[in-house]
Amino acid sequence: MKTIVYHHLEELDVPQDIKDSLLDPNEFSHIIEIDHVVYFILNYPRDPHLTNVLCISYTKETGVILYATASEDIQFSESLTVNDLLLEVLNQYEKLIIDVDHQLLTYETMINKLATKQYTLKLFKLEKQIMNYENALNSIFEVIDYIVNEQPEGIYEAEFSSVYRRLKIEINQINKKLDITLYTIGSMRQISESMFSNKLTSTMKQLTLITVLFAVPTFLTTLASEKILPAKIAEYLIPSFLFINLVLTLYTIYKYVRERKD
C-alpha cells in the first residue's frame, strides 16, 4: 500500500469533507465514495487523550493510498495492507483498555480513601473514555461489515475473508470486556457517591451540633452583657465564652475547607 506522509492538510489533494474528517479527533471510522474515489476513514488512538485519523483512498488508476501525518506511530511500508492496519488499530485499543483496567484495580484498593467528588469525577471520565472506545470499535465493525458485504474493489481481498471474520470476532470480544468494565465503573461510582453522601451527612450533623453549641455561650454572654448575671460571674464567663466561640469558629472553618478539598 502506497503511503503519503503529510505535515499539513493543504498538501493533500483530497475533498474538503475528507480534510474535515482528518482534522476531527472524534471522527469515527467510515467509508465514503466521493467523485468515484473510495475513502476509508480510520481513527488510530495513540493514547487515551490523542486520536489520529488515517485516510485510505482507492481508485483503479492510483490503487490503494494511505494518508497519514508524520507523527503516526505505525510503521508504514509498501507491504502494509488494510487488514494489517485494522489489526494494529484493534491492538492499540486493547492496550488502552488494559490501562483502564489497571487504573480500576488501583482505585478498588483505595476506594475507602477516595470517597470524594474528585474520585467520582475520575470514574466518570473513565466511563466516558470506555464508551468512546466502544463507539469507535463499533464503527470499525460496521466498516468491516461493509467491506465484506459490498466488497469494494481495491480494499476487499477475498483471500483474507477469514481475517475479516477474525477481526469481527475480536471486536465482539473486546466489546464484551468493555461492557464488563463499564459495569464495574458504574458500580464503583455508585459506591463512591454513596460513601460521599454518607460523609456529607455526617459533616452536616457535626455542623448542626456546632450551631447548637454556639447558641449556649451566645445566650449566656447576652445575659452577662445585660447584667442579668452577677458581675463577678460575667467577668469570667465572657472571656471564656469568647474563647469557646473562637474555637468553634476555627473548627467550622477547618471543616469547610476540608469539605471543599474533597
C-alpha positions as CSV (number, residue, x, y, z in Angstrom):
1,M,0.0,0.0,0.0
2,K,1.4,3.3,-1.1
3,T,1.8,5.8,1.8
4,I,1.7,9.6,1.6
5,V,3.0,11.2,4.8
6,Y,2.0,14.8,5.2
7,H,2.7,17.7,7.6
8,H,-0.2,20.0,6.6
9,L,-3.6,19.1,5.2
10,E,-3.1,21.7,2.5
11,E,-0.6,19.3,0.9
12,L,-3.3,16.7,0.2
13,D,-5.3,16.6,-2.9
14,V,-8.5,15.3,-1.3
15,P,-12.0,16.7,-1.0
16,Q,-12.7,19.2,1.9
17,D,-15.0,16.7,3.6
18,I,-12.1,14.3,3.9
19,K,-9.9,17.0,5.3
20,D,-12.5,17.9,7.8
21,S,-12.6,14.3,8.9
22,L,-8.8,14.2,9.2
23,L,-9.0,17.3,11.5
24,D,-11.6,15.8,13.8
25,P,-10.1,13.6,16.5
26,N,-13.6,12.4,17.4
27,E,-14.3,11.2,13.9
28,F,-15.4,7.6,13.8
29,S,-14.3,5.1,11.2
30,H,-16.4,5.0,8.0
31,I,-16.2,4.5,4.2
32,I,-17.5,7.1,1.8
33,E,-17.3,7.5,-2.0
34,I,-16.7,10.9,-3.5
35,D,-16.2,11.5,-7.2
36,H,-15.7,7.8,-7.9
37,V,-12.9,7.6,-5.2
38,V,-13.5,5.4,-2.2
39,Y,-12.2,6.9,1.0
40,F,-11.8,4.8,4.2
41,I,-11.5,6.9,7.4
42,L,-9.9,5.1,10.3
43,N,-9.2,6.5,13.8
44,Y,-6.0,5.4,15.4
45,P,-5.7,6.0,19.2
46,R,-2.1,6.9,20.1
47,D,-3.0,7.3,23.8
48,P,-6.1,8.0,25.9
49,H,-6.1,11.7,25.0
50,L,-4.9,11.7,21.5
51,T,-6.5,10.0,18.5
52,N,-5.1,10.4,15.0
53,V,-7.3,10.0,11.9
54,L,-6.0,8.0,9.0
55,C,-7.4,8.0,5.5
56,I,-7.2,5.3,2.8
57,S,-8.3,6.1,-0.7
58,Y,-8.7,3.8,-3.7
59,T,-9.2,4.2,-7.4
60,K,-8.3,1.9,-10.3
61,E,-5.7,4.4,-11.5
62,T,-3.9,5.1,-8.2
63,G,-4.6,1.9,-6.3
64,V,-4.7,2.0,-2.5
65,I,-3.1,5.0,-0.9
66,L,-2.7,5.7,2.8
67,Y,-2.6,9.3,4.0
68,A,-1.0,9.7,7.4
69,T,0.6,12.5,9.4
70,A,4.4,12.4,10.1
71,S,3.7,11.8,13.8
72,E,2.0,8.4,13.4
73,D,3.4,5.5,15.4
74,I,2.6,2.9,12.8
75,Q,5.5,1.5,10.8
76,F,4.5,2.2,7.2
77,S,5.7,0.0,4.3
78,E,4.7,-1.0,0.8
79,S,3.6,-4.4,2.2
80,L,1.2,-2.9,4.7
81,T,-2.4,-3.9,3.9
82,V,-5.7,-2.6,5.1
83,N,-6.1,-5.7,7.2
84,D,-2.7,-5.0,8.9
85,L,-3.9,-1.5,9.7
86,L,-7.1,-2.7,11.2
87,L,-5.3,-5.3,13.3
88,E,-2.9,-2.6,14.5
89,V,-5.7,-0.3,15.5
90,L,-7.5,-3.1,17.4
91,N,-4.3,-3.9,19.2
92,Q,-3.9,-0.3,20.2
93,Y,-7.4,-0.2,21.6
94,E,-6.8,-3.3,23.6
95,K,-3.7,-1.7,25.1
96,L,-5.7,1.3,26.2
97,I,-8.4,-0.9,27.7
98,I,-5.8,-2.8,29.7
99,D,-4.6,0.6,31.0
100,V,-8.1,1.4,32.1
101,D,-8.4,-1.9,33.9
102,H,-5.1,-1.3,35.8
103,Q,-6.5,2.1,36.9
104,L,-9.6,0.5,38.1
105,L,-7.6,-2.1,40.1
106,T,-5.7,0.8,41.8
107,Y,-9.0,2.6,42.6
108,E,-10.6,-0.5,44.0
109,T,-7.8,-0.9,46.6
110,M,-8.1,2.8,47.6
111,I,-11.9,3.2,47.5
112,N,-12.2,3.8,51.2
113,K,-9.9,6.8,51.0
114,L,-11.2,8.1,47.7
115,A,-14.9,8.7,48.5
116,T,-14.6,12.3,47.1
117,K,-16.1,14.3,44.3
118,Q,-12.7,14.2,42.5
119,Y,-12.7,10.4,42.7
120,T,-16.3,10.2,41.3
121,L,-15.2,12.6,38.5
122,K,-12.3,10.4,37.6
123,L,-14.6,7.4,37.4
124,F,-17.0,9.4,35.2
125,K,-14.1,10.3,32.9
126,L,-13.1,6.7,32.7
127,E,-16.6,5.7,31.9
128,K,-16.8,8.3,29.1
129,Q,-13.4,7.1,27.8
130,I,-14.6,3.4,27.7
131,M,-17.9,4.5,25.9
132,N,-15.8,6.3,23.3
133,Y,-13.7,3.2,22.8
134,E,-16.8,1.1,22.4
135,N,-18.3,3.5,19.8
136,A,-15.1,3.6,17.9
137,L,-14.8,-0.2,17.8
138,N,-18.5,-0.5,16.7
139,S,-17.8,1.9,13.8
140,I,-14.8,-0.3,12.8
141,F,-17.0,-3.3,13.0
142,E,-19.5,-1.6,10.7
143,V,-16.7,-0.8,8.2
144,I,-15.5,-4.4,8.2
145,D,-19.1,-5.5,7.7
146,Y,-19.4,-3.1,4.7
147,I,-16.1,-4.4,3.2
148,V,-17.3,-8.0,3.5
149,N,-20.8,-7.3,2.1
150,E,-20.1,-4.7,-0.5
151,Q,-16.6,-6.0,-1.4
152,P,-15.2,-2.6,-2.6
153,E,-12.6,-3.1,-5.2
154,G,-9.0,-2.5,-4.1
155,I,-10.0,-2.8,-0.4
156,Y,-11.7,-6.1,-0.2
157,E,-9.4,-9.1,-0.6
158,A,-11.2,-12.4,-1.0
159,E,-8.2,-14.5,0.2
160,F,-8.5,-12.6,3.6
161,S,-12.1,-13.4,4.2
162,S,-11.1,-15.4,7.3
163,V,-9.2,-12.4,8.6
164,Y,-12.3,-10.3,8.3
165,R,-14.2,-12.9,10.4
166,R,-11.4,-12.9,12.9
167,L,-11.5,-9.1,13.2
168,K,-15.2,-9.1,13.8
169,I,-14.9,-11.8,16.4
170,E,-12.1,-9.9,18.1
171,I,-14.2,-6.7,18.2
172,N,-17.1,-8.6,19.7
173,Q,-14.8,-10.0,22.4
174,I,-13.3,-6.6,23.2
175,N,-16.8,-5.1,23.4
176,K,-17.8,-7.8,25.9
177,K,-14.8,-6.8,28.0
178,L,-15.8,-3.1,27.7
179,D,-19.3,-4.0,28.9
180,I,-17.9,-5.6,32.0
181,T,-15.6,-2.7,32.5
182,L,-18.5,-0.2,32.2
183,Y,-20.5,-2.3,34.7
184,T,-17.5,-2.2,37.1
185,I,-17.1,1.5,36.8
186,G,-20.8,2.1,37.3
187,S,-20.8,0.0,40.5
188,M,-17.7,1.8,41.8
189,R,-19.3,5.2,41.0
190,Q,-22.4,4.2,43.0
191,I,-20.3,3.1,45.9
192,S,-18.2,6.2,45.8
193,E,-21.3,8.5,45.6
194,S,-22.9,6.6,48.4
195,M,-19.9,6.9,50.6
196,F,-19.5,10.6,49.8
197,S,-23.2,11.2,50.6
198,N,-22.8,9.5,54.0
199,K,-19.7,11.5,54.6
200,L,-21.6,14.7,53.8
201,T,-24.5,13.7,56.0
202,S,-22.0,13.1,58.9
203,T,-20.5,16.5,58.3
204,M,-23.9,18.2,58.3
205,K,-24.7,16.6,61.7
206,Q,-21.4,17.9,63.1
207,L,-22.2,21.4,61.8
208,T,-25.7,21.3,63.3
209,L,-24.1,20.3,66.7
210,I,-21.7,23.2,66.4
211,T,-24.6,25.6,65.8
212,V,-26.3,24.3,68.9
213,L,-23.1,24.7,70.9
214,F,-22.8,28.3,69.5
215,A,-26.2,29.1,70.9
216,V,-25.3,28.3,74.5
217,P,-22.4,30.7,75.1
218,T,-24.1,33.3,72.9
219,F,-27.2,33.2,75.2
220,L,-25.1,33.3,78.4
221,T,-23.0,36.1,77.0
222,T,-26.1,38.1,76.3
223,L,-27.3,37.6,79.9
224,A,-24.0,38.7,81.2
225,S,-23.9,41.8,79.0
226,E,-27.4,42.7,80.1
227,K,-26.1,42.4,83.7
228,I,-28.7,39.7,84.4
229,L,-25.8,37.6,85.8
230,P,-23.7,38.7,88.7
231,A,-20.8,40.9,87.7
232,K,-18.1,38.5,89.1
233,I,-19.5,35.6,87.2
234,A,-19.9,37.7,84.0
235,E,-16.2,38.8,84.4
236,Y,-15.0,35.2,84.0
237,L,-17.8,33.9,81.7
238,I,-17.5,36.5,78.9
239,P,-13.8,35.8,78.0
240,S,-14.4,32.0,78.4
241,F,-17.4,32.2,76.0
242,L,-15.5,34.3,73.5
243,F,-12.7,31.7,73.6
244,I,-15.2,28.9,73.1
245,N,-16.8,30.7,70.2
246,L,-13.4,31.3,68.6
247,V,-12.5,27.6,68.9
248,L,-15.9,26.6,67.4
249,T,-15.4,29.1,64.6
250,L,-12.0,27.9,63.7
251,Y,-13.2,24.3,63.7
252,T,-16.1,25.2,61.4
253,I,-13.7,26.9,59.0
254,Y,-11.5,23.8,59.1
255,K,-14.4,21.5,58.2
256,Y,-15.5,23.9,55.4
257,V,-12.0,24.0,53.9
258,R,-11.7,20.2,54.2
259,E,-15.0,19.6,52.5
260,R,-14.1,22.0,49.7
261,K,-11.0,20.0,49.0
262,D,-13.0,16.8,48.9
